[in-house]
Amino acid sequence: MDFRPSPRATEISRLVADFIENEIEPIEAAYHQEIKRRRESGTGENWQELPVLKDLQAKARRAGLWNLFLPAGHEGPYAGRFGTAGGTGLSNVDYAPIAELTGRSFIAPYVFNCNAPDSGNMEVLLKYGSQSQKDVWLERLLDGQIRSAFLMTEPDVASSDATNMEVTASIDGDEIVLNGRKWFSTGVGHEDCEIFIVMAVTDPEADRHRRHSMVLVPRHTRGVKVERMLTTMGSFDEPHGHGEVNLSDVRVPMDNFISGPGEAFAIAQGRLGPGRVHHCMRLIGLAEKSLDLAIKRGTSRTAFGKPLMNLGGNRERLAQSRIAIDSTRYLVLNAAWKLDTYGPEGAISEVSQIKVAAPRMAMDVIDFAMQIHGAAGLTDDLPLAAAWTTARSLRYADGPDEVHLGLIARLELLKHGH
């Protein structure tokens, strides 16, 4: 196993680190304060992108730090036009440390056009979309002109089992007709969100993994209604947000099937592996940032005549945090290497392992940082409460812990003939 990034990826990591330190971190607190001010004004401006983000995106693009997620071997002509200098994508092992760096900031993934769900949706179109779908939607997403959402979770069923899905995508002549309700559809609040990828049931009588399809639904299609925006632990995550969407007799052309009817699970298998690596490496970056804040606080504040870091077992928690972060990083790099070497089918257990381990690790480290900050750790004066919420929410996103643990256990039992 070789987890070393290529020389090109090492150089990109250096450029990303410098960009985050010099361009993003100096304005990030003010960015979030302005979003909060707009929210409290009640004018709805909080769902509009701040000009400073567009300025940062333009700088990142000029620096060649754009669409860094583009996968090696699948970028085709797009990396040269919309991606990094050199015109080629990166392996999962190469991209992993870059994703970790972007995880240190809540806005860095958006600055580099590498945020979820846009990056996953772009990868779906890149790997499985028709040429016309790429021309209409992929190029504008890669260019940063528009944003997207992925509609899968539903309010009335246990969405941990995707085969429970009730939203339908029926074929009627030369059209697809969609009906039902989705929620926690990330990105639908953004003013530039123009396209949804909707996962729905096409043939309820087919094999359980051939019943579902992915359909491209333009945001402003008749019958599409964003009913409300949802909070996560009290936060709306503006200007992107998580919405509840009603689909009522929504009609789109047959050409809007991605890869054809019944292909949703096959697409998801190819989409989710790299996406989970991205999520987990960003969580490692978030944990590292939180640990930095904990150390700064713990060595600069005193209580009972001692630095906070010397009280109450804090040194032990610091050491345990370092062990947990580094252990998880190597677990994620192992999954990334197996994805690169064997493909999604050869890394099923490893991808599920990191999806369980990384959020739990991040929650523990962030909790330590919050505790050492006292009551301030619970406020939005610091990024820690939002960081904890992010880590907690990722114990659901892309499959809850229980599903991944069950899969890992099943694969282990299979090795022993059970």
C-alpha positions in Angstrom: 0.0 0.0 0.0 1.3 3.4 -0.9 -0.5 6.4 0.6 1.9 9.0 -0.7 0.3 11.7 -2.9 2.0 12.4 -6.2 4.3 15.4 -6.5 1.6 17.3 -8.4 -0.9 16.6 -5.6 1.6 17.7 -3.0 2.1 21.0 -4.7 -1.7 21.5 -5.0 -2.0 20.8 -1.3 0.5 23.5 -0.6 -1.3 26.0 -2.8 -4.6 25.1 -1.2 -3.2 25.5 2.3 -1.7 28.9 1.5 -5.0 30.0 -0.1 -7.1 29.0 2.9 -4.7 30.7 5.3 -4.2 34.0 3.3 -7.6 34.4 1.5 -10.3 32.5 3.3 -9.5 32.5 7.0 -9.2 36.3 7.3 -12.7 36.8 6.0 -14.6 33.7 7.2 -15.8 35.1 10.6 -17.1 38.2 8.9 -18.8 36.0 6.3 -20.8 34.1 8.9 -21.6 37.2 10.8 -23.1 38.8 7.7 -25.2 35.7 7.0 -26.4 35.9 10.6 -27.2 39.6 10.3 -29.2 38.9 7.1 -31.1 36.1 8.8 -32.1 38.3 11.7 -33.2 41.1 9.3 -36.0 38.8 8.1 -35.6 40.0 4.5 -34.6 36.7 3.0 -31.2 38.0 2.0 -29.6 35.1 3.9 -30.5 32.8 1.0 -28.5 35.0 -1.4 -24.8 34.4 -2.0 -22.5 37.0 -0.6 -20.3 38.8 -3.2 -17.1 37.9 -1.2 -17.6 34.3 -2.0 -17.8 35.0 -5.8 -14.6 37.0 -5.5 -12.8 34.2 -3.7 -14.0 31.7 -6.3 -12.6 33.9 -9.1 -9.3 34.0 -7.3 -9.2 30.3 -6.7 -10.0 29.6 -10.4 -7.2 31.9 -11.5 -4.9 30.0 -9.2 -5.9 26.7 -10.8 -7.6 25.6 -7.6 -11.0 24.7 -9.1 -12.9 21.4 -9.3 -10.1 19.7 -7.5 -12.4 16.7 -6.9 -12.4 15.7 -10.6 -11.4 12.0 -10.6 -8.4 10.7 -12.5 -9.4 8.9 -15.7 -13.0 10.3 -15.8 -12.3 14.0 -16.4 -12.2 13.8 -20.2 -12.0 17.3 -21.7 -13.4 19.0 -18.6 -10.3 19.2 -16.4 -8.5 21.4 -18.9 -11.4 23.8 -19.3 -12.9 23.8 -15.8 -10.3 22.2 -13.6 -6.8 22.4 -12.2 -3.7 23.3 -14.1 -2.4 20.3 -16.1 -5.8 19.2 -17.3 -6.0 15.9 -15.5 -7.9 14.7 -12.4 -6.6 13.4 -9.1 -6.7 9.9 -7.6 -8.6 9.4 -4.4 -5.3 9.2 -2.5 -4.1 12.4 -4.1 -7.3 14.3 -3.4 -7.6 13.1 0.2 -5.2 15.5 1.8 -6.7 18.4 -0.2 -10.1 17.5 1.1 -8.7 17.5 4.6 -7.4 21.0 4.2 -10.8 22.2 2.9 -12.5 20.7 5.9 -10.8 23.2 8.1 -13.1 25.9 6.8 -16.9 25.8 6.3 -16.7 27.8 3.1 -13.5 26.5 1.5 -15.2 23.6 -0.4 -17.5 26.2 -2.0 -14.6 28.5 -2.9 -12.9 25.6 -4.8 -16.2 24.3 -6.3 -15.7 21.0 -4.4 -18.7 21.0 -2.1 -21.3 18.4 -1.6 -23.7 17.6 -3.2 -22.5 19.5 -6.3 -19.3 17.5 -6.5 -21.1 14.2 -6.3 -23.8 15.3 -8.8 -21.1 16.4 -11.2 -19.3 13.1 -10.8 -22.6 11.3 -11.6 -23.0 13.3 -14.8 -19.4 12.9 -15.7 -19.5 9.1 -15.3 -23.1 8.3 -16.3 -24.7 11.3 -18.0 -25.4 11.5 -21.7 -23.6 14.0 -23.8 -26.6 16.3 -24.0 -26.9 16.1 -20.1 -23.3 17.1 -19.8 -23.7 19.9 -22.3 -26.8 21.4 -20.6 -26.0 20.8 -16.9 -22.5 19.4 -16.2 -20.6 22.2 -17.9 -22.5 24.9 -16.1 -21.9 23.2 -12.8 -18.2 22.8 -13.5 -18.1 26.5 -14.5 -19.8 27.5 -11.2 -22.7 29.2 -13.0 -25.3 27.1 -11.2 -25.7 24.7 -8.2 -27.6 21.5 -7.7 -29.3 19.3 -5.2 -29.7 15.5 -4.7 -33.2 14.4 -3.6 -33.2 11.0 -2.0 -34.4 11.1 1.7 -38.2 11.0 2.3 -40.2 12.0 5.4 -42.7 9.2 5.5 -40.4 6.1 5.3 -37.3 4.8 6.9 -34.8 6.2 4.4 -31.9 4.1 5.8 -33.4 1.4 3.6 -33.5 3.1 0.1 -35.7 0.3 -1.2 -38.5 1.8 1.0 -38.7 4.8 -1.3 -42.2 6.0 -2.2 -41.6 8.8 -4.7 -42.4 7.6 -8.2 -40.9 8.3 -11.6 -43.5 6.7 -13.9 -43.1 6.5 -17.7 -46.0 8.1 -19.6 -45.4 8.0 -23.4 -42.2 10.0 -24.0 -42.3 11.6 -20.5 -41.3 10.8 -17.0 -43.9 11.8 -14.4 -42.7 12.3 -10.8 -44.9 12.3 -7.7 -44.1 12.4 -4.0 -42.2 14.2 -1.3 -38.5 14.5 -0.4 -36.7 16.2 2.4 -33.3 17.1 3.7 -32.5 17.9 0.1 -29.2 19.8 0.6 -28.7 22.8 -1.6 -32.3 23.7 -2.6 -32.2 26.9 -0.7 -29.5 28.5 -2.8 -30.6 31.1 -5.3 -28.4 29.5 -8.0 -29.7 25.9 -7.5 -31.1 25.0 -11.0 -31.1 21.2 -11.2 -32.2 18.4 -9.0 -31.1 14.7 -9.3 -34.1 12.8 -8.0 -34.0 9.2 -7.0 -37.4 7.5 -7.4 -39.2 4.2 -8.1 -39.8 3.5 -11.7 -40.7 -0.2 -11.6 -42.0 -1.5 -8.2 -42.2 -5.1 -9.6 -38.5 -5.3 -10.6 -35.7 -6.7 -8.5 -35.3 -4.5 -5.4 -32.1 -3.0 -6.8 -33.5 -2.4 -10.3 -36.7 -0.6 -9.3 -35.2 2.9 -8.9 -33.9 5.5 -11.3 -32.1 8.8 -11.1 -33.9 11.6 -13.0 -32.8 15.2 -13.8 -35.5 17.6 -12.8 -34.9 21.4 -13.5 -35.7 23.4 -10.4 -38.4 25.5 -12.1 -40.3 22.7 -13.7 -44.1 22.9 -13.2 -45.2 20.9 -10.1 -41.9 21.4 -8.2 -42.4 23.2 -4.9 -39.9 23.8 -2.1 -42.3 23.6 0.8 -39.9 24.7 3.6 -36.3 24.9 4.6 -35.3 22.6 7.5 -32.9 23.3 10.4 -30.2 21.0 11.6 -29.8 21.5 15.3 -31.2 25.0 14.9 -29.2 26.1 11.9 -30.5 26.6 8.4 -27.0 26.4 6.8 -27.7 29.3 4.6 -27.4 30.1 1.7 -27.6 26.4 0.7 -29.8 24.8 3.3 -31.8 21.6 3.4 -35.3 21.7 2.0 -38.5 19.7 1.9 -39.6 19.4 -1.7 -43.0 18.4 -3.1 -43.2 16.8 -6.6 -46.7 16.9 -8.0 -47.2 15.5 -11.5 -43.8 16.8 -12.5 -43.1 16.0 -16.2 -39.7 15.9 -17.8 -38.5 14.2 -21.1 -37.4 10.6 -21.1 -33.9 11.9 -21.9 -33.7 13.0 -18.3 -33.1 9.5 -17.0 -29.5 9.2 -16.0 -28.0 6.1 -17.6 -31.6 4.8 -18.2 -34.4 3.5 -16.0 -33.6 1.1 -13.2 -29.9 2.2 -12.9 -30.1 4.3 -9.7 -28.4 1.7 -7.4 -25.6 1.0 -9.9 -25.0 4.8 -10.1 -25.1 5.2 -6.4 -22.5 2.5 -5.9 -20.1 4.4 -8.1 -21.0 7.8 -6.6 -20.9 7.2 -2.9 -17.5 5.6 -2.4 -15.4 8.7 -3.4 -18.0 11.0 -1.9 -17.6 9.3 1.5 -13.8 9.7 1.3 -14.4 13.4 0.7 -16.7 13.7 3.7 -14.4 11.8 6.0 -11.3 13.7 5.0 -13.1 17.0 5.5 -14.1 15.8 9.0 -10.5 15.1 9.7 -9.7 18.7 8.7 -12.5 19.9 10.9 -11.2 17.8 13.9 -7.6 19.2 13.3 -9.0 22.8 13.3 -10.9 22.1 16.5 -7.9 20.6 18.2 -5.8 23.7 17.2 -8.4 25.9 18.9 -8.4 23.6 22.0 -4.7 23.8 22.4 -4.7 27.6 21.9 -7.4 28.0 24.6 -5.9 25.4 26.9 -2.5 26.9 27.0 -3.5 30.6 27.2 -6.2 30.4 30.0 -5.5 29.6 33.6 -7.7 28.3 36.4 -6.7 27.3 39.9 -3.2 28.6 39.2 -2.6 26.3 36.2 -3.1 26.4 32.4 -6.4 24.7 31.5 -4.5 22.1 29.6 -2.9 20.9 32.9 -6.3 20.4 34.6 -8.8 17.6 34.8 -7.2 15.1 32.5 -7.0 17.5 29.6 -3.5 16.4 28.6 -4.8 12.8 28.3 -7.7 13.9 26.1 -5.3 15.9 24.0 -3.2 12.8 23.5 -6.2 10.6 22.8 -7.4 13.2 20.2 -4.1 13.0 18.4 -4.2 9.2 18.3 -7.8 9.2 17.1 -7.2 11.8 14.3 -4.1 10.1 13.0 -5.7 6.6 13.2 -8.8 7.8 11.3 -6.6 9.5 8.7 -4.8 6.3 7.8 -8.1 4.4 7.8 -9.5 6.8 5.2 -6.3 6.7 3.2 -6.5 3.0 3.1 -10.1 3.2 1.8 -9.0 5.8 -0.8 -6.1 3.5 -1.9 -8.4 0.5 -2.3 -10.9 2.6 -4.3 -8.0 3.6 -6.6 -6.6 0.1 -6.9 -9.7 -2.1 -6.9 -12.7 0.2 -7.6 -15.9 0.5 -5.6 -16.5 -3.3 -5.4 -13.0 -3.8 -3.8 -13.5 -1.2 -1.1 -17.0 -1.8 0.2 -16.1 -2.6 3.8 -13.4 0.0 4.0 -15.7 2.8 2.8 -18.3 1.8 5.4 -15.6 1.6 8.1 -14.5 5.2 7.5 -18.1 6.4 7.3 -18.6 5.2 10.9 -15.2 6.0 12.3 -14.7 9.6 11.0 -17.8 11.3 12.4 -17.5 9.6 15.8 -13.8 10.6 16.0 -14.7 14.2 15.0 -17.5 14.4 17.5 -15.1 13.3 20.3 -12.4 15.8 19.4 -14.8 18.7 18.9 -16.5 17.9 22.2 -13.1 18.2 23.9 -12.5 21.5 22.2 -16.0 22.7 23.3 -15.5 21.6 26.9 -12.2 23.4 27.2 -13.8 26.6 25.8 -16.5 26.4 28.5 -19.8 28.1 27.7 -18.2 30.0 24.7 -18.0 26.6 22.9 -21.8 26.5 22.7 -22.1 29.8 21.0 -21.7 30.9 17.4 -18.9 33.2 18.4 -16.7 30.1 17.7 -17.0 27.5 15.0 -17.1 24.6 17.4 -20.9 24.2 17.9 -21.4 24.2 14.1 -18.5 21.8 13.7 -20.1 19.4 16.2 -23.4 19.6 14.3 -21.7 18.9 11.1 -20.1 15.8 12.5 -23.3 14.6 14.1 -25.3 15.1 10.9 -22.8 13.0 9.0 -23.7 10.0 11.1 -26.9 10.0 9.0 -25.9 11.4 5.7 -24.9 8.8 3.0 -26.3 6.1 5.3 -26.6 5.9 9.1 -24.0 4.2 11.3 -26.2 1.1 11.8 -26.4 0.3 8.1 -22.7 0.6 7.7 -22.0 -1.5 10.8 -24.4 -4.2 9.6 -22.6 -4.3 6.2 -19.2 -4.5 7.8 -20.4 -7.4 10.0 -22.0 -9.2 7.1 -18.8 -9.1 5.1 -16.8 -10.3 8.0 -19.1 -13.2 8.5 -19.0 -14.1 4.9 -15.2 -14.6 5.2 -16.1 -17.5 7.6 -18.8 -19.0 5.5 -21.8 -17.5 7.4 
